[in-house]
């Protein structure tokens, strides 16, 4: 037996970073990749800032806020209603005032609260619906898959904005929760197809066949063995569903089919003050900037989660 060091083939040598990553669990690797995504971290910070600003400034429900004005109170119009915000000061009316003297900062914060609430309810509920339908269709196949996928195709071929406008007009007067559930009922189709594809590829894997062999029920196999392996696809799709939901709600409210008075959303604010674009453009700018900030932030977070769960999507594979 030869003495001395044994040569190790170059292909088997593990460099420093790879050896470091191999000491972490899958969940830890996902978190590390996500936290290293600079765009996602900036977007997460922006989204948290917007959310905290909206819900702490004017308060929410019985919880009071730190901003002294209410979105329903009117008052004398100061300096033509121009914004008073500066580099280091908010002033009396940081976002200006509307034609009736209402504080537009409070109005924008209220609209942001409603838009965020609707977006997250739609995103979460549509994810639950799409996951259940996709998992059942992919696992059981046969008549269940045929029925559920034809129903999905039926929802897909109808223009989403038209269908959402019709249903939103009916549900808009019932409050934001009913409106959110109505929008979720028509926005689950893309996730259902994604989950079905993932389940189709997993249902023939060895661990699923082993679970069947020992008599594990179908519901337990789906819940304990298949869905945990599709969690990456589901989480990423949820973030994009939230971003799409806030844009859909904005479009519907702008057209008058979404949130109905006396309540407001960012989309309804743009619709209400679109005629003031030339004389008081700040009434159009601030809701538009908040819509853009929320939508872009959620999309960047989705990109970061996608790269974290599937590093092959990233150019450098990190």
C-alpha positions in Angstrom: 0.0 0.0 0.0 1.6 3.3 -1.1 2.6 5.8 1.5 2.3 9.6 1.4 -0.5 11.8 0.3 -3.1 10.4 -2.0 -4.0 12.5 -5.1 -7.6 13.6 -5.2 -9.2 14.0 -8.6 -9.8 17.7 -9.4 -13.5 17.0 -10.1 -14.1 15.9 -6.5 -12.5 19.0 -4.9 -15.1 21.2 -3.2 -14.1 24.9 -3.1 -14.7 27.1 -0.1 -18.1 28.6 -0.9 -19.7 25.3 -2.0 -18.3 23.5 1.1 -19.7 26.3 3.2 -23.2 26.0 1.7 -23.3 22.3 2.0 -23.3 22.7 5.8 -26.7 24.4 5.7 -30.1 23.0 5.4 -32.4 23.7 2.4 -34.4 26.3 4.3 -31.2 28.1 5.5 -29.8 28.1 2.0 -33.1 29.7 0.7 -32.9 32.4 3.4 -29.2 33.1 2.7 -29.8 33.4 -1.1 -32.8 35.6 -0.5 -31.0 37.9 1.9 -28.1 38.2 -0.5 -30.5 39.5 -3.3 -29.9 43.2 -3.1 -33.0 44.2 -5.1 -35.3 42.0 -3.0 -33.8 43.5 0.2 -34.4 47.1 -1.0 -37.9 46.2 -2.1 -38.7 44.5 1.2 -37.6 47.6 3.0 -39.7 49.9 0.8 -42.8 47.7 1.2 -42.4 47.5 5.0 -41.9 51.3 5.1 -45.0 52.0 3.0 -47.1 49.5 5.1 -46.0 50.9 8.4 -46.5 54.5 7.2 -50.0 53.7 6.0 -51.2 51.8 9.1 -49.5 53.9 11.8 -50.0 57.4 10.5 -53.8 57.7 10.5 -54.4 54.5 12.5 -56.5 51.5 11.6 -59.9 50.6 13.1 -59.9 51.5 16.8 -56.1 52.0 16.9 -55.2 55.7 16.7 -52.4 57.0 14.6 -49.7 59.6 15.0 -51.0 61.9 12.2 -53.4 64.4 13.7 -55.7 64.7 10.7 -58.5 62.4 9.4 -59.2 61.5 5.8 -62.8 62.6 6.1 -62.3 66.0 7.8 -62.4 69.2 5.7 -60.8 72.6 6.5 -59.6 75.9 5.0 -57.5 75.5 1.9 -54.0 76.9 2.5 -51.7 78.2 -0.3 -54.0 76.8 -3.0 -53.8 73.3 -1.5 -50.1 72.8 -2.5 -48.0 70.2 -0.7 -45.9 71.4 2.2 -43.5 68.5 2.4 -39.8 69.5 2.4 -36.5 67.7 2.8 -36.7 67.6 6.6 -40.2 68.6 7.4 -43.8 67.5 6.7 -45.6 70.7 7.2 -49.3 71.2 7.7 -50.4 69.2 4.6 -47.4 67.3 3.2 -49.3 65.9 0.2 -51.5 69.1 -0.2 -55.2 69.4 0.0 -58.1 68.5 -2.4 -60.8 70.9 -3.5 -62.8 70.5 -0.3 -59.8 71.1 2.0 -59.3 67.5 3.0 -55.7 66.5 3.9 -54.4 64.5 1.0 -51.8 62.7 3.0 -54.5 61.2 5.1 -56.5 60.3 2.0 -53.5 58.7 0.4 -52.7 56.7 3.6 -56.3 55.5 3.7 -56.2 54.5 0.1 -52.9 52.6 0.6 -54.5 50.7 3.6 -57.4 49.6 1.5 -55.3 48.7 -1.6 -52.8 46.7 0.5 -55.6 44.9 2.3 -57.3 43.9 -0.9 -54.1 42.9 -2.6 -53.0 40.6 0.2 -56.4 39.0 0.7 -56.7 38.4 -3.1 -53.1 37.0 -3.3 -53.5 34.6 -0.3 -57.0 33.4 -1.1 -56.3 32.9 -4.9 -53.2 31.0 -3.9 -55.2 28.7 -1.7 -57.8 28.1 -4.4 -55.2 27.6 -7.1 -53.2 25.2 -5.0 -56.1 23.0 -4.0 -57.5 22.8 -7.6 -54.0 22.2 -9.1 -53.1 19.5 -6.6 -56.3 17.6 -7.0 -56.2 17.8 -10.8 -52.5 16.7 -10.9 -52.7 13.9 -8.4 -56.0 12.2 -9.2 -56.0 12.7 -13.0 -58.9 11.1 -14.8 -62.3 12.8 -14.7 -61.2 15.1 -11.8 -58.4 16.6 -13.9 -60.6 16.9 -17.0 -63.3 18.7 -15.1 -61.0 21.1 -13.1 -58.8 21.9 -16.1 -61.8 22.6 -18.4 -63.2 24.9 -15.7 -59.8 26.6 -15.5 -59.7 27.0 -19.3 -63.2 28.6 -19.1 -62.0 31.2 -16.7 -58.8 31.8 -18.7 -60.6 32.5 -22.1 -62.8 35.2 -20.5 -60.9 38.5 -20.3 -59.9 38.9 -16.7 -60.6 42.6 -16.5 -64.1 42.2 -18.0 -65.0 39.3 -15.7 -63.5 41.1 -12.6 -65.3 44.4 -13.6 -68.7 42.6 -13.8 -68.2 40.7 -10.5 -66.5 43.7 -8.8 -69.4 46.0 -9.6 -71.8 43.5 -7.9 -69.5 43.0 -4.9 -68.1 46.5 -4.6 -71.0 47.8 -2.4 -70.6 44.8 0.0 -67.3 46.0 1.4 -63.6 45.3 0.7 -63.6 41.8 2.1 -66.4 40.6 -0.3 -64.7 42.5 -3.2 -61.4 40.8 -2.3 -62.9 37.3 -2.2 -64.7 38.0 -5.5 -61.4 39.0 -7.2 -59.6 36.0 -5.7 -62.3 33.8 -7.3 -61.2 34.8 -10.8 -57.4 35.1 -10.4 -56.3 31.6 -9.3 -56.0 30.0 -12.8 -52.3 30.5 -13.5 -51.3 29.1 -10.1 -53.6 26.1 -10.6 -51.8 25.2 -13.8 -48.4 25.7 -12.2 -49.2 23.5 -9.2 -50.8 20.8 -11.5 -47.6 20.6 -13.5 -45.5 20.3 -10.4 -47.8 17.6 -8.9 -47.7 15.6 -12.2 -43.9 15.4 -12.0 -43.9 14.5 -8.3 -46.7 11.9 -8.2 -44.6 9.2 -9.9 -41.5 9.8 -7.7 -40.2 7.1 -5.5 -41.1 8.7 -2.1 -44.8 9.0 -3.3 -44.9 5.4 -4.5 -43.4 4.3 -1.2 -46.1 6.2 0.7 -48.8 4.5 -1.4 -47.2 1.1 -0.8 -47.6 1.5 3.0 -51.2 2.5 2.7 -51.0 6.3 3.2 -54.1 8.1 2.1 -54.2 10.4 -0.9 -55.0 13.5 1.2 -52.0 12.8 3.5 -49.7 12.2 0.5 -50.7 15.5 -1.1 -50.4 17.4 2.2 -47.3 15.8 3.6 -45.2 14.7 0.6 -46.2 16.6 -2.5 -47.2 20.1 -1.5 -44.0 20.7 0.6 -42.0 20.0 -2.5 -43.9 22.7 -4.5 -43.7 25.3 -1.8 -41.1 27.3 -3.8 -43.4 27.6 -6.8 -46.4 28.5 -4.6 -44.6 31.2 -2.6 -43.2 32.9 -5.7 -46.5 32.7 -7.4 -48.2 34.3 -4.3 -45.9 37.3 -4.4 -46.7 37.9 -8.1 -50.4 37.4 -7.4 -50.3 40.1 -4.8 -48.6 42.5 -7.3 -51.2 41.6 -10.0 -54.0 42.1 -7.5 -53.1 45.6 -6.5 -52.9 46.6 -10.2 -56.2 44.9 -10.9 -57.9 46.6 -8.0 -56.4 49.9 -9.2 -57.8 49.4 -12.7 -61.2 48.4 -11.4 -61.4 51.3 -9.0 -60.3 53.7 -11.7 -63.1 52.5 -13.9 -65.6 52.8 -11.1 -66.1 49.0 -10.6 -63.9 48.5 -7.5 -64.0 50.2 -4.1 -67.1 52.3 -3.8 -67.6 55.6 -1.9 -67.5 56.6 0.9 -64.4 54.3 1.1 -61.4 55.0 -1.1 -58.4 53.1 -2.6 -55.4 54.3 -4.5 -57.2 53.6 -7.8 -60.3 55.5 -6.8 -58.2 58.5 -5.7 -56.6 58.6 -9.2 -60.1 58.3 -10.8 -61.6 61.0 -8.5 -58.8 63.5 -9.1 -57.9 62.8 -12.7 -59.5 66.0 -13.9 -57.2 68.0 -11.6 -54.1 66.7 -13.3 -53.3 70.0 -15.0 -54.3 72.3 -12.1 -53.3 70.2 -9.1 -51.1 67.4 -10.4 -50.0 66.4 -6.9 -53.5 64.9 -6.4 -52.6 62.4 -9.2 -48.9 62.0 -8.4 -48.9 60.7 -4.8 -51.4 57.9 -5.3 -49.6 56.9 -8.5 -46.2 56.8 -6.8 -47.6 54.6 -4.0 -49.1 52.2 -6.5 -45.8 52.1 -8.4 -43.8 51.6 -5.2 -46.0 48.7 -3.9 -46.2 46.9 -7.3 -42.5 47.1 -8.0 -41.5 46.2 -4.5 -43.7 43.0 -4.5 -42.3 42.1 -8.0 -38.7 42.5 -6.8 -39.4 40.4 -3.7 -40.9 37.7 -6.0 -37.7 37.8 -8.1 -35.6 37.4 -5.0 -37.7 34.4 -3.8 -37.6 32.8 -7.3 -33.8 33.0 -7.3 -33.6 31.8 -3.7 -35.7 28.7 -4.3 -34.2 28.0 -7.8 -30.7 29.4 -8.1 -30.5 28.1 -11.7 -32.7 31.1 -12.5 -29.9 33.4 -11.5 -27.0 34.0 -13.8 -24.3 33.3 -11.3 -26.3 30.4 -9.7 -26.0 31.9 -6.2 
